[in-house]
Amino acid sequence: MKRIAVIDKEKCNPEGCGGFLCIRVSPGNRMGKEVFVEGTDGKAQVNEEECTDAESITAKKCPFNAIHMVKLPEKLTSRPIHRYGKDGFVLYSLPVPVFGKVVGVLGVNGVGKSTAIKVLAGVLKPNIGKQDSASNIDEIISMFKGTEAQDFFEKVKKGKIKVAYKPQAVDLIPKQAKGKVRDLLENVGEKRKVEAIGKKLDIDKILDSRITEVSGGELQRVAIAATVLKEANVYIFDEPTSYLDIKQRIKVSKFIKELANEKTAVLVVEHDLIILDHITDDVHIMYGEAGGYGIVSLPKPTRAAINTYLSGFLREDNMKFRDHEIKFAARPPQKGGKPVQLLSWHSVKKKLGKFTLETGEGEIARKQVVGVLGENGIGKTTFAKILAGVLKQDSGEISSNIKVAYKPQYLSSDSDELVMSFLGKAVEKYKVHLIRPLDIEPLLLRKLNALSGGELQRVSIAKCLSEEADLYLLDEPSAYLDVEQRLNVSRIIRERMEQLGKTAFVVDHDLLFIDYLSDNLTIFSGEPAVSGVVNGPFPMEEGMNRFLSDLNITLRRDKDSLRPRINKEDSQMDKKQKGEGKLYYG
């Protein structure tokens, strides 16, 4: 079996391990070989040609989990598409856009999804495994001889394909562009088209706002508009629904789906499984080892691809890429016994600038997970802060004498405190229940300000769930996480509440995530940025029916995986469920 050695330069911390621990403990180095050496960047470097199976000992002893000894699948004989440095991540294949279709890319963080689509978009020049230079278009065409990718790159060379690309990191836009939203969009498209697309994406009201003043969700839709306004026939979107609420996700997915026709191809990377299922025709599964290597499967019809991904096994490649199957329950678990009240509220009001939040009567019971759904800017975070004691209501009553643990929506990463110190006793006390399941052990000796968004999210969740409390408030815990991490976090939250006999109040925009963990639902209604009303909590079916009626969609269970799926609008099942008033798994 072929083996490669990979060093994650971001995790490599020679100062933290006492000065290149890998060099000191390497069996090869002890025999006089230069397997691990100090690189010109001050980080460890591995000479792959000297590396043997014995170096797995070295990898295990690295306190930062920076060294990967990667065993590649036996069937993998192709040359790499791209490698980041001599001992960096390796990408072995590419997804291919198809005219007339929306093609999805599904996989965990760190297996090269963004790298692959950057190559297709022309943003990254692949080096096809060469360390000294990027390849030219003819070398790429030759490499893909006899495949659909060959046809794609030949058309790129002839100018028959023009690609428009929306990157993942839309939060960088305000640092790169100045002025008003309208100015940015009119620089890439006609004024008439700007107005039309602005209305379709609900950004027409912010066209005269400065780019630095718009929210994350608005910025995402501005980035999508800017991409579509470019003259292109292949559109590539990297995580187009992050920062968006569910209503916006449905609208954006419909907008993107309508782009595909016989003259236009669309490629989408997405972690929200319900939206990926709703928006795509075919899906490529990407697998490998996070930070080590990535392989792209052949495309499958969307339903089959997602179910294959959940099973963790690619039958045609005889490749098991996960050691367990992800399963869904046919119905939310019903807890026996009469609920015991934990807290209640009555006629709460809070005014923040022009925005007003109010509630009727409601209560949260002990030993439950309450999911929270609603649009952006409608008061979900405000209400969570009131329950957490971070904000004080203007009027009304909240009857409780409880301890609250709170994970805020926006995570601060300015501190240079070590993760181990930040988590305190949780590292020893909850190693089995939180630290290992959330994959935090490799992060313990890193500083908070050196973590990625997903890493910081997992650390913040661990911090919240490790505290002694009666009520655990988590605001958007799925943000920055991939599909598997989201489902893993939802399982951990459920199990934690069951183990402790406690209650969680979870605000999120991923409908599958909320469906997976919730016993009851609280629904927010009103007008974003103007007024919000807290409704519920309701039993799961009643809450979902209320929420889905506002979205004008129905959900069914997949007959094999039991995962939730959106029915096609006006399909027989959609009409049947709407007619029966059972929008949620009728």
C-alpha positions, 0 to 999 in steps of 0.5 A, a space after each residue: 500500500 502506498 504511503 505519504 507523509 504530511 505535516 500540518 504546518 499550522 499545527 506544527 509548533 516546535 517551541 511548544 514541543 521543546 524544539 522539534 520533538 519529531 527529530 529527536 524521537 524519529 527512529 530514522 533520525 536515530 539511525 542517522 538518516 534525515 527523515 525529519 529536519 527543520 525546514 526553511 519556514 522554521 517548521 518540521 519537514 519530512 523527507 518522504 523518500 526516507 520515511 518508513 512505517 516505523 515513523 508512525 511512532 513519531 506521528 503518535 508522539 507529536 503533541 499537536 497531531 501535526 504529523 500524518 502518516 497517510 495510507 493511500 487506497 491501493 487502487 489510487 495510481 493517478 498522479 496528484 492534481 496538486 500538492 501543497 509543498 513537499 510534505 503538504 496536503 495532496 489532492 488526487 482528483 477533481 469534480 466536473 461541472 455538467 451543463 444543464 445540471 447543478 452538481 454538488 460536492 460533499 465531504 468533511 472539512 480538510 479533504 480539499 473541496 475548496 482546493 478542487 473548485 479553486 483549480 476548476 475556477 482558475 484561481 489556483 494553478 495546479 502543480 500536478 505533484 511537481 514542487 517547483 512550478 505550476 503546470 500549464 493547461 496542456 499538461 492538465 489536459 494531457 493528465 485527464 485524457 479520456 475523461 470529462 475533465 479533459 473536455 472541460 479544460 480543453 473548452 477553458 483553453 479555447 475560451 468556450 468556458 468562462 468561470 465565475 467563482 464565489 469563494 467561501 470566505 465572504 467575510 473578507 469582502 469588506 477588507 478588499 472592497 470599499 464604497 456602497 454595495 451598488 458600486 461593487 455590483 455595478 462594477 461587474 454587471 449592468 445597472 438593470 441586472 443589478 436591480 433585478 438580481 438585488 430583488 431576487 436575493 432580497 438585497 435591493 434595500 441595502 444597495 446603497 449601504 456601505 459594504 462595511 455596514 452589512 451583516 454576514 447574511 447580507 454579505 453572502 447574498 451580495 457575493 452570490 449576486 456579484 458572482 452571477 452578474 459576471 459573464 460566465 457559463 460555469 458558476 461555482 459556489 463555495 458554501 453559499 448558505 453560510 450566515 443565511 437563515 432557513 428562509 434565505 437558504 431556500 430562496 438562494 437554493 431556488 435562485 442557484 438551481 434556476 441558473 443551470 440550463 443547457 448552456 450553463 453549469 453550476 457547481 456547489 460545495 455545501 454542508 447543509 444536507 437538506 439544502 444540498 439535496 434540494 439544490 443539486 442533481 448529482 453529487 461528488 463525494 470527497 473522502 480521504 484524510 483531513 489535512 492529508 489527502 483528498 479524492 473525488 468520487 465519480 458523481 451519483 444522483 443526489 439521493 444515492 450520493 447522500 445516502 452513500 455518504 451517510 453509510 460511509 462506504 463507496 461500494 464501487 471503489 470498495 472504500 470505507 471512508 468512515 467507521 460508522 453509519 450515520 442513522 436517523 430516527 423515524 420519529 423524534 424520541 418521546 420522553 415519558 412522564 409529565 414534564 417538570 417546569 424549569 423556567 417560564 416567561 410572561 409578556 416579556 418585552 425588550 427594545 433595542 434601537 428600532 427593534 422590539 421583541 415580545 413574548 406571550 406565555 411560555 415555559 421550558 421543561 427539565 430534561 429536554 432539548 428545545 430547538 429554536 427556528 426563525 429568520 435572521 434579525 428577528 430576536 433569537 439571539 436577543 431572547 437567548 441573551 435575556 434568558 442567559 442574563 446577559 441582557 435585562 428585559 424592559 418589562 414582563 416576568 421570567 420566573 427562574 432561579 437557575 444556573 445558565 451556561 451560554 455559548 454566544 453566536 459570535 465567538 471571540 478569537 483575540 485571546 492568546 490563551 491556550 485551549 487547555 487553560 481555557 477549558 480548565 478542568 473539563 480536559 480531565 473531567 470530561 475527556 470521554 464525554 466531550 474532549 475526545 468526541 469533539 476532537 479537541 485533544 489535538 487543539 489543547 496546546 494551541 492558542 485560541 487566536 490560532 484556531 480556525 472557525 470550526 475549531 473555535 466552535 468546537 472548543 466553545 461548545 465543549 466549554 459551554 457543555 462542561 459548565 455546571 448549569 441547569 440550562 445550556 443555551 447554544 447560539 448557532 453551534 453548527 456554524 463553521 462545522 462540516 456535515 459530520 461535525 454538525 451531526 456529531 455535535 447534535 448527538 453530543 448535545 442530546 446525550 449530554 442532556 440525557 446524562 445530566 438530566 438537564 435542558 438545552 435551548 439551541 438556536 440554529 439555521 440548519 433544519 436537519 441539525 435542529 430536527 436531529 436533536 430537538 424534542 420541542 421547538 420555539 418559533 420566532 415570527 415577525 419582521 426582521 430588524 423591526 419586531 419579533 415574537 416568541 412562540 412556543 415551545 411547541 411539540 415537534 410536529 406542531 412547531 415544524 408545521 407552523 414553521 414550514 407553513 411560513 416557508 411553503 415547503 413540506 418535508 418527508 423522510 427518505 425511505 432508506 436513510 430516514 433523513 429529512 428531505 424537502 418535497 419538490 414544489 407542487 409534487 404529488 407528495 407536496 400537494 398531499 401533505 399540504 392538503 392533509 395539513 401535515 407538512 412535517 413527515 406527513 
